[in-house]
Amino acid sequence: MEVTDIRIKRVEGGGKLKAYVTVTFDDCFVVHNIKVIEGRTATFIAMPSRRTRNGEYKDVAHPIKADFREKLQADILSMYERMGEREEISMADEAPQAGV
């Protein structure tokens, strides 16, 4: 399974939540609302989740294998770091232009 698009939208407000991410796999499956979180020691991603009746949060979608999660996190955080001051970024923004 290949990541074919990553779209990141910065969140304003100065809290721990820094951005929302949408990831497309194989140009045919999309996962919305992955979060970029600034932790105490590192920035990390949090998969989309919902609150259960007993107050716990459960992931709606998540990688099963640790190596895939690590790659996905590395890809997202790499693009997040390249955003600079932009409000939004996608892999299409990063693709080389034809004839250049």
N, C-alpha and C positions, 0 to 999 in steps of 0.2 A: 504494500500500500504506500502510495506516494502522496506527500503533501503538495498539492498543485496551486494553492493560493492561501495566503495569510493576509488578513486585513485587521489593522489595529486602529482603534480610536481612543485617543487620550481622554482621561477623566480629569476634570478640573476640581479643585477643592482642597488639595494639600493633604488628604488623608492617606491611608495605606494603600487603597485601591488606586492604581495608576492608569489602567487602561482595560478596555474590553477587546476581545479578540474573536474573530471568526476564522475558522480553518476549513478549507475544502480539501477533500481527499479524492484522488483519481478523477477529478472533474465531475464527480457524480454524488458525493455525500458531503454534507456540511454540518459543522458543529458551531453553534453560536454561544456567546456569553462565557467564554473562557476568560478568566480574570488575570491580570498582571498585578501582583501584590508585592509591596515593599515590606519585607520582614525585618526583624532586628539585625540579622547578620547577612541576609542575602535577599535578592529579588527572586520570586518564584511564580509559577502559574497555579491557578486553582481551577479545576474543571467545573462546568456548570452544575449547579446543585439546586435542590428544593428542600424546604423545611418540612419535616414530618409532623404528625399530630403531637408527638411527644417532645417536640422542640429540637430534635437532632437534624443535622443536615446530611442528605444523601446525594452522592453524585448522580446526575442524570445520564452522563456518558463519561467514560474514562478509559485510558489505555489499560490493557490487561498485563502486558509485559513491561518490566522496568526499563529495558533498553529502549523500547519505543517511546515511553514517557520521557526519558532523558533526552532523546533526539528531538521530540516535539518541543519540550521546554527550551532546549538550546536554540532551535530554529526561531521560536517566538521571541525569546529574550534578545537574540542577536538582532532581529529586525527592530524590536523595541528600542534598543540602544542606538540604532541608526536613524531613528525618527528625528532626533534633534528637537527642534522647537515646533515641528509640524503637528497639527491636530490629528491627522489621519495618515496612514501609509498602507500600501498593499504591495504584494510581490510584483504586480504589473508596473508600479512606480519604479521598481528596482531593475526591471528587465531592460537589457540593452535594446536600443532603438534600431530598427532595420536600416541598413545603409550607413551606420555610424561606426 
